[in-house]
Amino acid sequence: MLAVNINLVAVVLGAASSMVIGAIWYSKIGLGKIWMKLSGISQKEIDAQKSQMGKVYGMAFVGALITAYILAVILDLVGAITMGEGLQVGFLIWLGFIATTTLSSVLFENKKTELYILNNGYSLISILVMSLILVLLG
């Protein structure tokens, strides 16, 4: 097993930043209305799921924790310690793994390209902010 030095507080803060960015990005004052239209989801459907939101957000936070932890491992393994290095690694991870794998939703599931761009915009900003938190606190 590879030896890594991970700041778990930075991991939790990175995950929390992803949740905050997502809450703003997909809110009604952010791009939430556009996301609903592109996704074909109505406000009525969202309201019907409100009783499950605690579970949904909990699972999303676990996913964000895993992302932040793996990102911290990669940043440590490549020796990224500056903001520029963190941003470069975060961008490469987004481009190589997130943007490419989510493209299949457009190619094979007939999802709208605009939805792909909207969701990947959030993913890019989220992973870049996570990277900054991890290198600054790492």
N, CA, C and O atoms as a DFTB+ gen file, in Angstrom:
552 C
 N C O
     1  1       0.847      -1.191       0.000
     2  2       0.000       0.000       0.000
     3  2       0.887       1.248       0.000
     4  3       1.915       1.293       0.676
     5  1       0.487       2.224      -0.743
     6  2       1.243       3.461      -0.817
     7  2       1.045       4.279       0.455
     8  3      -0.063       4.359       0.985
     9  1       2.109       4.874       0.930
    10  2       2.029       5.722       2.120
    11  2       1.594       7.123       1.698
    12  3       2.220       7.746       0.841
    13  1       0.531       7.601       2.301
    14  2       0.040       8.948       2.006
    15  2      -0.197       9.697       3.309
    16  3      -0.458       9.106       4.356
    17  1      -0.099      11.007       3.209
    18  2      -0.333      11.873       4.348
    19  2      -1.557      12.732       4.038
    20  3      -1.486      13.669       3.243
    21  1      -2.685      12.397       4.679
    22  2      -3.954      13.059       4.364
    23  2      -4.460      13.820       5.583
    24  3      -4.482      13.290       6.694
    25  1      -4.868      15.074       5.364
    26  2      -5.492      15.879       6.403
    27  2      -7.005      15.624       6.320
    28  3      -7.677      16.108       5.410
    29  1      -7.523      14.860       7.281
    30  2      -8.942      14.489       7.230
    31  2      -9.871      15.685       7.426
    32  3     -10.992      15.682       6.917
    33  1      -9.426      16.696       8.147
    34  2     -10.238      17.911       8.285
    35  2     -10.389      18.580       6.918
    36  3     -11.473      19.048       6.568
    37  1      -9.306      18.624       6.152
    38  2      -9.366      19.200       4.807
    39  2     -10.294      18.386       3.917
    40  3     -11.007      18.948       3.086
    41  1     -10.290      17.060       4.086
    42  2     -11.178      16.198       3.304
    43  2     -12.638      16.530       3.610
    44  3     -13.451      16.668       2.696
    45  1     -12.967      16.657       4.893
    46  2     -14.344      16.985       5.288
    47  2     -14.724      18.368       4.770
    48  3     -15.833      18.557       4.271
    49  1     -13.814      19.340       4.882
    50  2     -14.101      20.686       4.373
    51  2     -14.241      20.684       2.849
    52  3     -15.078      21.402       2.302
    53  1     -13.431      19.887       2.169
    54  2     -13.563      19.774       0.719
    55  2     -14.903      19.198       0.326
    56  3     -15.544      19.681      -0.607
    57  1     -15.331      18.159       1.040
    58  2     -16.643      17.559       0.766
    59  2     -17.757      18.558       1.052
    60  3     -18.709      18.676       0.281
    61  1     -17.632      19.271       2.159
    62  2     -18.649      20.269       2.511
    63  2     -18.708      21.373       1.460
    64  3     -19.788      21.864       1.132
    65  1     -17.544      21.764       0.930
    66  2     -17.538      22.812      -0.103
    67  2     -18.300      22.353      -1.338
    68  3     -19.002      23.142      -1.970
    69  1     -18.163      21.082      -1.678
    70  2     -18.886      20.539      -2.827
    71  2     -20.396      20.629      -2.614
    72  3     -21.145      20.959      -3.533
    73  1     -20.827      20.333      -1.401
    74  2     -22.258      20.395      -1.088
    75  2     -22.772      21.838      -1.156
    76  3     -23.861      22.095      -1.669
    77  1     -21.980      22.766      -0.635
    78  2     -22.382      24.179      -0.658
    79  2     -22.441      24.692      -2.094
    80  3     -23.393      25.368      -2.485
    81  1     -21.418      24.364      -2.870
    82  2     -21.404      24.790      -4.276
    83  2     -22.610      24.207      -5.010
    84  3     -23.268      24.908      -5.779
    85  1     -22.897      22.936      -4.777
    86  2     -24.050      22.301      -5.411
    87  2     -25.362      22.939      -4.999
    88  3     -26.256      23.126      -5.824
    89  1     -25.477      23.276      -3.712
    90  2     -26.710      23.914      -3.225
    91  2     -26.940      25.258      -3.908
    92  3     -28.073      25.612      -4.235
    93  1     -25.869      25.994      -4.119
    94  2     -25.986      27.292      -4.795
    95  2     -26.196      27.091      -6.289
    96  3     -27.080      27.713      -6.877
    97  1     -25.399      26.232      -6.907
    98  2     -25.445      25.991      -8.355
    99  2     -26.838      25.558      -8.811
   100  3     -27.360      26.045      -9.813
   101  1     -27.430      24.624      -8.046
   102  2     -28.717      24.049      -8.440
   103  2     -29.909      24.700      -7.753
   104  3     -31.022      24.181      -7.828
   105  1     -29.692      25.829      -7.083
   106  2     -30.794      26.527      -6.415
   107  2     -31.603      27.334      -7.424
   108  3     -31.231      27.462      -8.590
   109  1     -32.709      27.870      -6.948
   110  2     -33.546      28.706      -7.811
   111  2     -32.842      30.006      -8.189
   112  3     -33.096      30.559      -9.259
   113  1     -31.956      30.499      -7.315
   114  2     -31.212      31.712      -7.668
   115  2     -29.985      31.382      -8.523
   116  3     -29.397      32.268      -9.145
   117  1     -29.611      30.122      -8.548
   118  2     -28.516      29.667      -9.404
   119  2     -29.085      29.157     -10.711
   120  3     -29.843      29.855     -11.384
   121  1     -28.722      27.953     -11.063
   122  2     -29.142      27.365     -12.336
   123  2     -30.218      26.291     -12.164
   124  3     -30.460      25.492     -13.068
   125  1     -30.852      26.284     -11.005
   126  2     -31.840      25.256     -10.696
   127  2     -33.001      25.187     -11.666
   128  3     -33.421      24.096     -12.051
   129  1     -33.521      26.321     -12.061
   130  2     -34.660      26.322     -12.989
   131  2     -34.251      25.775     -14.360
   132  3     -35.006      25.043     -15.000
   133  1     -33.056      26.141     -14.793
   134  2     -32.565      25.627     -16.072
   135  2     -32.329      24.126     -15.965
   136  3     -32.689      23.371     -16.868
   137  1     -31.714      23.685     -14.839
   138  2     -31.469      22.258     -14.624
   139  2     -32.785      21.479     -14.631
   140  3     -32.862      20.408     -15.233
   141  1     -33.822      22.007     -13.967
   142  2     -35.116      21.325     -13.942
   143  2     -35.673      21.179     -15.356
   144  3     -36.159      20.113     -15.734
   145  1     -35.598      22.248     -16.126
   146  2     -36.122      22.214     -17.499
   147  2     -35.350      21.201     -18.348
   148  3     -35.950      20.388     -19.051
   149  1     -34.026      21.255     -18.276
   150  2     -33.204      20.345     -19.074
   151  2     -33.356      18.892     -18.639
   152  3     -33.256      17.978     -19.458
   153  1     -33.601      18.684     -17.342
   154  2     -33.759      17.322     -16.810
   155  2     -35.168      16.789     -16.991
   156  3     -35.405      15.589     -16.855
   157  1     -36.111      17.685     -17.300
   158  2     -37.501      17.263     -17.424
   159  2     -38.124      16.959     -16.070
   160  3     -39.003      16.104     -15.966
   161  1     -37.673      17.655     -15.032
   162  2     -38.178      17.452     -13.674
   163  2     -39.007      18.665     -13.281
   164  3     -38.581      19.805     -13.467
   165  1     -40.185      18.417     -12.742
   166  2     -41.059      19.511     -12.339
   167  2     -40.873      19.825     -10.851
   168  3     -40.341      19.018     -10.089
   169  1     -41.321      21.001     -10.468
   170  2     -41.277      21.392      -9.050
   171  2     -42.139      20.447      -8.227
   172  3     -41.817      20.148      -7.077
   173  1     -43.232      19.978      -8.813
   174  2     -44.109      19.033      -8.124
   175  2     -43.359      17.746      -7.792
   176  3     -43.515      17.200      -6.699
   177  1     -42.547      17.259      -8.731
   178  2     -41.759      16.048      -8.479
   179  2     -40.720      16.277      -7.383
   180  3     -40.486      15.405      -6.546
   181  1     -40.111      17.438      -7.398
   182  2     -39.130      17.767      -6.355
   183  2     -39.807      17.852      -5.002
   184  3     -39.297      17.324      -4.014
   185  1     -40.950      18.513      -4.952
   186  2     -41.690      18.630      -3.694
   187  2     -42.103      17.259      -3.157
   188  3     -42.113      17.044      -1.944
   189  1     -42.441      16.338      -4.049
   190  2     -42.859      14.995      -3.633
   191  2     -41.704      14.208      -3.021
   192  3     -41.932      13.264      -2.265
   193  1     -40.480      14.584      -3.337
   194  2     -39.305      13.872      -2.824
   195  2     -38.714      14.503      -1.559
   196  3     -37.715      14.012      -1.034
   197  1     -39.318      15.578      -1.073
   198  2     -38.749      16.295       0.068
   199  2     -38.575      15.425       1.302
   200  3     -37.647      15.645       2.079
   201  1     -39.439      14.449       1.500
   202  2     -39.311      13.593       2.680
   203  2     -38.067      12.712       2.606
   204  3     -37.605      12.213       3.632
   205  1     -37.525      12.516       1.420
   206  2     -36.332      11.688       1.227
   207  2     -35.040      12.507       1.141
   208  3     -33.955      11.945       0.991
   209  1     -35.157      13.823       1.233
   210  2     -33.998      14.675       1.002
   211  2     -32.874      14.464       2.015
   212  3     -31.701      14.576       1.658
   213  1     -33.202      14.167       3.249
   214  2     -32.154      13.909       4.244
   215  2     -31.273      12.744       3.820
   216  3     -30.046      12.817       3.895
   217  1     -31.906      11.685       3.381
   218  2     -31.180      10.499       2.920
   219  2     -30.387      10.819       1.652
   220  3     -29.235      10.408       1.517
   221  1     -31.000      11.545       0.736
   222  2     -30.344      11.891      -0.525
   223  2     -29.105      12.751      -0.259
   224  3     -28.031      12.484      -0.797
   225  1     -29.260      13.780       0.572
   226  2     -28.119      14.646       0.874
   227  2     -27.053      13.901       1.661
   228  3     -25.862      14.150       1.476
   229  1     -27.458      13.002       2.525
   230  2     -26.496      12.189       3.262
   231  2     -25.660      11.329       2.329
   232  3     -24.439      11.253       2.465
   233  1     -26.323      10.688       1.388
   234  2     -25.603       9.853       0.420
   235  2     -24.715      10.710      -0.488
   236  3     -23.607      10.304      -0.838
   237  1     -25.200      11.887      -0.864
   238  2     -24.397      12.792      -1.688
   239  2     -23.154      13.244      -0.921
   240  3     -22.078      13.385      -1.502
   241  1     -23.306      13.472       0.389
   242  2     -22.152      13.877       1.195
   243  2     -21.132      12.747       1.299
   244  3     -19.927      12.995       1.256
   245  1     -21.600      11.523       1.435
   246  2     -20.674      10.375       1.445
   247  2     -19.912      10.318       0.118
   248  3     -18.702      10.093       0.106
   249  1     -20.609      10.518      -0.984
   250  2     -19.947      10.557      -2.288
   251  2     -18.918      11.677      -2.358
   252  3     -17.823      11.481      -2.886
   253  1     -19.259      12.847      -1.830
   254  2     -18.328      13.976      -1.824
   255  2     -17.122      13.684      -0.930
   256  3     -16.001      14.078      -1.252
   257  1     -17.345      12.999       0.185
   258  2     -16.232      12.610       1.058
   259  2     -15.272      11.669       0.336
   260  3     -14.054      11.820       0.428
   261  1     -15.825      10.709      -0.373
   262  2     -14.980       9.764      -1.120
   263  2     -14.188      10.512      -2.195
   264  3     -12.990      10.284      -2.360
   265  1     -14.856      11.394      -2.915
   266  2     -14.174      12.177      -3.944
   267  2     -13.048      13.004      -3.334
   268  3     -11.930      13.011      -3.848
   269  1     -13.342      13.702      -2.238
   270  2     -12.329      14.544      -1.598
   271  2     -11.165      13.707      -1.078
   272  3     -10.009      14.117      -1.188
   273  1     -11.459      12.549      -0.517
   274  2     -10.391      11.699       0.016
   275  2      -9.494      11.188      -1.115
   276  3      -8.269      11.252      -1.010
   277  1     -10.093      10.686      -2.183
   278  2      -9.301      10.174      -3.307
   279  2      -8.512      11.302      -3.956
   280  3      -7.360      11.110      -4.345
   281  1      -9.115      12.460      -4.074
   282  2      -8.404      13.622      -4.612
   283  2      -7.219      13.970      -3.720
   284  3      -6.140      14.281      -4.223
   285  1      -7.407      13.923      -2.394
   286  2      -6.314      14.191      -1.462
   287  2      -5.182      13.180      -1.635
   288  3      -4.007      13.544      -1.591
   289  1      -5.535      11.923      -1.829
   290  2      -4.519      10.884      -2.051
   291  2      -3.735      11.195      -3.318
   292  3      -2.504      11.146      -3.317
   293  1      -4.436      11.512      -4.392
   294  2      -3.761      11.794      -5.663
   295  2      -2.876      13.033      -5.545
   296  3      -1.741      13.037      -6.022
   297  1      -3.393      14.076      -4.912
   298  2      -2.594      15.289      -4.723
   299  2      -1.329      14.983      -3.928
   300  3      -0.253      15.489      -4.245
   301  1      -1.461      14.160      -2.904
   302  2      -0.302      13.790      -2.093
   303  2       0.685      12.950      -2.902
   304  3       1.894      13.171      -2.834
   305  1       0.179      12.004      -3.652
   306  2       1.052      11.118      -4.432
   307  2       1.855      11.879      -5.493
   308  3       3.011      11.550      -5.757
   309  1       1.239      12.891      -6.094
   310  2       1.967      13.652      -7.118
   311  2       2.762      14.808      -6.518
   312  3       3.497      15.495      -7.227
   313  1       2.613      15.019      -5.220
   314  2       3.371      16.069      -4.542
   315  2       2.873      17.469      -4.807
   316  3       3.644      18.425      -4.723
   317  1       1.596      17.612      -5.127
   318  2       1.023      18.941      -5.379
   319  2       0.869      19.685      -4.054
   320  3       0.152      19.235      -3.160
   321  1       1.550      20.827      -3.935
   322  2       1.479      21.591      -2.683
   323  2       1.107      23.053      -2.890
   324  3       0.779      23.754      -1.932
   325  1       1.156      23.516      -4.137
   326  2       0.796      24.911      -4.397
   327  2      -0.619      24.981      -4.968
   328  3      -1.180      23.981      -5.416
   329  1      -1.174      26.184      -4.938
   330  2      -2.511      26.361      -5.499
   331  2      -2.523      26.009      -6.985
   332  3      -3.450      25.350      -7.458
   333  1      -1.518      26.435      -7.712
   334  2      -1.448      26.147      -9.143
   335  2      -1.377      24.655      -9.427
   336  3      -2.040      24.153     -10.335
   337  1      -0.564      23.946      -8.640
   338  2      -0.453      22.496      -8.820
   339  2      -1.771      21.808      -8.467
   340  3      -2.200      20.883      -9.157
   341  1      -2.403      22.263      -7.397
   342  2      -3.694      21.686      -7.010
   343  2      -4.744      21.891      -8.078
   344  3      -5.504      20.975      -8.392
   345  1      -4.794      23.094      -8.643
   346  2      -5.758      23.384      -9.705
   347  2      -5.464      22.548     -10.950
   348  3      -6.382      22.055     -11.605
   349  1      -4.191      22.395     -11.267
   350  2      -3.821      21.601     -12.448
   351  2      -4.245      20.148     -12.267
   352  3      -4.833      19.562     -13.176
   353  1      -3.959      19.563     -11.117
   354  2      -4.339      18.171     -10.866
   355  2      -5.862      18.040     -10.856
   356  3      -6.407      17.111     -11.452
   357  1      -6.548      18.964     -10.183
   358  2      -8.012      18.922     -10.150
   359  2      -8.607      19.000     -11.546
   360  3      -9.536      18.261     -11.871
   361  1      -8.075      19.889     -12.367
   362  2      -8.574      20.022     -13.737
   363  2      -8.344      18.745     -14.532
   364  3      -9.236      18.285     -15.244
   365  1      -7.155      18.174     -14.413
   366  2      -6.849      16.947     -15.161
   367  2      -7.739      15.788     -14.724
   368  3      -8.176      14.989     -15.551
   369  1      -8.004      15.700     -13.429
   370  2      -8.905      14.644     -12.947
   371  2     -10.308      14.874     -13.495
   372  3     -10.962      13.935     -13.948
   373  1     -10.772      16.124     -13.454
   374  2     -12.098      16.438     -13.999
   375  2     -12.153      16.078     -15.491
   376  3     -13.071      15.392     -15.938
   377  1     -11.166      16.545     -16.243
   378  2     -11.171      16.318     -17.686
   379  2     -11.032      14.840     -18.029
   380  3     -11.740      14.336     -18.901
   381  1     -10.133      14.152     -17.357
   382  2      -9.847      12.769     -17.706
   383  2     -10.851      11.756     -17.197
   384  3     -11.030      10.702     -17.808
   385  1     -11.518      12.060     -16.076
   386  2     -12.395      11.066     -15.475
   387  2     -13.858      11.498     -15.369
   388  3     -14.754      10.679     -15.572
   389  1     -14.111      12.750     -15.060
   390  2     -15.500      13.193     -14.871
   391  2     -16.130      13.603     -16.199
   392  3     -17.178      13.084     -16.584
   393  1     -15.487      14.537     -16.893
   394  2     -16.062      15.033     -18.155
   395  2     -16.189      13.910     -19.185
   396  3     -17.152      13.875     -19.951
   397  1     -15.226      13.002     -19.204
   398  2     -15.272      11.933     -20.195
   399  2     -16.298      10.863     -19.856
   400  3     -17.012      10.397     -20.743
   401  1     -16.385      10.467     -18.597
   402  2     -17.343       9.400     -18.263
   403  2     -18.778       9.902     -18.289
   404  3     -19.685       9.143     -18.630
   405  1     -19.002      11.150     -17.941
   406  2     -20.378      11.666     -17.986
   407  2     -20.826      11.975     -19.411
   408  3     -22.018      12.172     -19.651
   409  1     -19.898      12.018     -20.351
   410  2     -20.258      12.231     -21.758
   411  2     -21.143      11.107     -22.284
   412  3     -21.933      11.313     -23.205
   413  1     -21.011       9.924     -21.703
   414  2     -21.833       8.803     -22.170
   415  2     -23.320       9.072     -21.990
   416  3     -24.139       8.505     -22.713
   417  1     -23.685       9.937     -21.028
   418  2     -25.105      10.255     -20.864
   419  2     -25.655      10.992     -22.074
   420  3     -26.833      10.858     -22.403
   421  1     -24.813      11.763     -22.735
   422  2     -25.220      12.455     -23.962
   423  2     -25.187      11.485     -25.138
   424  3     -26.096      11.466     -25.968
   425  1     -24.142      10.692     -25.194
   426  2     -23.940       9.812     -26.350
   427  2     -24.899       8.631     -26.389
   428  3     -25.370       8.251     -27.461
   429  1     -25.195       8.044     -25.224
   430  2     -25.970       6.803     -25.205
   431  2     -27.346       6.916     -24.547
   432  3     -28.197       6.049     -24.747
   433  1     -27.573       7.970     -23.768
   434  2     -28.849       8.100     -23.056
   435  2     -29.703       9.244     -23.591
   436  3     -30.757       9.546     -23.030
   437  1     -29.265       9.867     -24.648
   438  2     -29.987      10.977     -25.274
   439  2     -30.238      12.145     -24.331
   440  3     -31.237      12.851     -24.470
   441  1     -29.335      12.354     -23.369
   442  2     -29.435      13.533     -22.506
   443  2     -28.984      14.743     -23.314
   444  3     -28.187      14.626     -24.244
   445  1     -29.498      15.885     -22.949
   446  2     -29.186      17.105     -23.677
   447  2     -27.748      17.552     -23.405
   448  3     -27.252      17.459     -22.282
   449  1     -27.105      18.031     -24.442
   450  2     -25.738      18.543     -24.312
   451  2     -25.687      19.680     -23.303
   452  3     -24.718      19.807     -22.556
   453  1     -26.722      20.505     -23.278
   454  2     -26.768      21.624     -22.336
   455  2     -26.772      21.132     -20.889
   456  3     -26.166      21.758     -20.020
   457  1     -27.449      20.024     -20.631
   458  2     -27.478      19.448     -19.289
   459  2     -26.093      18.926     -18.924
   460  3     -25.636      19.100     -17.795
   461  1     -25.434      18.292     -19.874
   462  2     -24.060      17.824     -19.677
   463  2     -23.155      18.997     -19.300
   464  3     -22.365      18.896     -18.361
   465  1     -23.267      20.094     -20.020
   466  2     -22.440      21.277     -19.753
   467  2     -22.762      21.856     -18.384
   468  3     -21.853      22.200     -17.629
   469  1     -24.043      21.966     -18.057
   470  2     -24.454      22.513     -16.763
   471  2     -23.917      21.644     -15.622
   472  3     -23.319      22.165     -14.681
   473  1     -24.120      20.348     -15.695
   474  2     -23.676      19.451     -14.623
   475  2     -22.155      19.395     -14.532
   476  3     -21.600      19.328     -13.435
   477  1     -21.485      19.423     -15.667
   478  2     -20.032      19.370     -15.641
   479  2     -19.410      20.693     -15.222
   480  3     -18.283      20.722     -14.726
   481  1     -20.127      21.776     -15.416
   482  2     -19.670      23.063     -14.872
   483  2     -19.613      22.994     -13.351
   484  3     -18.640      23.429     -12.735
   485  1     -20.660      22.445     -12.755
   486  2     -20.664      22.250     -11.300
   487  2     -19.525      21.331     -10.885
   488  3     -18.803      21.631      -9.934
   489  1     -19.355      20.217     -11.585
   490  2     -18.309      19.264     -11.229
   491  2     -16.926      19.899     -11.311
   492  3     -16.084      19.664     -10.445
   493  1     -16.688      20.691     -12.332
   494  2     -15.394      21.346     -12.497
   495  2     -15.126      22.319     -11.352
   496  3     -14.064      22.275     -10.731
   497  1     -16.075      23.185     -11.077
   498  2     -15.885      24.156      -9.996
   499  2     -15.709      23.436      -8.667
   500  3     -14.847      23.801      -7.868
   501  1     -16.515      22.426      -8.434
   502  2     -16.447      21.677      -7.183
   503  2     -15.079      21.029      -6.994
   504  3     -14.492      21.129      -5.916
   505  1     -14.573      20.375      -8.016
   506  2     -13.286      19.673      -7.871
   507  2     -12.130      20.662      -7.775
   508  3     -11.139      20.383      -7.100
   509  1     -12.237      21.798      -8.429
   510  2     -11.186      22.813      -8.309
   511  2     -11.155      23.412      -6.906
   512  3     -10.080      23.608      -6.341
   513  1     -12.315      23.700      -6.346
   514  2     -12.357      24.229      -4.980
   515  2     -11.865      23.186      -3.984
   516  3     -11.119      23.508      -3.059
   517  1     -12.283      21.931      -4.174
   518  2     -11.775      20.849      -3.326
   519  2     -10.257      20.796      -3.384
   520  3      -9.590      20.693      -2.355
   521  1      -9.716      20.866      -4.597
   522  2      -8.260      20.811      -4.773
   523  2      -7.572      21.926      -4.017
   524  3      -6.558      21.703      -3.356
   525  1      -8.127      23.142      -4.113
   526  2      -7.539      24.266      -3.398
   527  2      -7.563      24.046      -1.889
   528  3      -6.562      24.274      -1.209
   529  1      -8.686      23.610      -1.373
   530  2      -8.791      23.360       0.067
   531  2      -7.770      22.295       0.484
   532  3      -7.093      22.447       1.501
   533  1      -7.665      21.251      -0.280
   534  2      -6.777      20.144       0.073
   535  2      -5.300      20.532       0.031
   536  3      -4.526      20.101       0.885
   537  1      -4.900      21.340      -0.952
   538  2      -3.484      21.735      -0.983
   539  2      -3.184      22.814       0.042
   540  3      -2.088      22.840       0.601
   541  1      -4.125      23.696       0.300
   542  2      -3.885      24.758       1.276
   543  2      -3.867      24.239       2.710
   544  3      -3.114      24.743       3.543
   545  1      -4.689      23.239       3.001
   546  2      -4.764      22.697       4.358
   547  2      -3.997      21.392       4.516
   548  3      -3.787      20.910       5.629
   549  1      -3.579      20.825       3.377
   550  2      -2.923      19.518       3.397
   551  2      -1.612      19.540       4.085
   552  3      -0.946      18.509       4.177
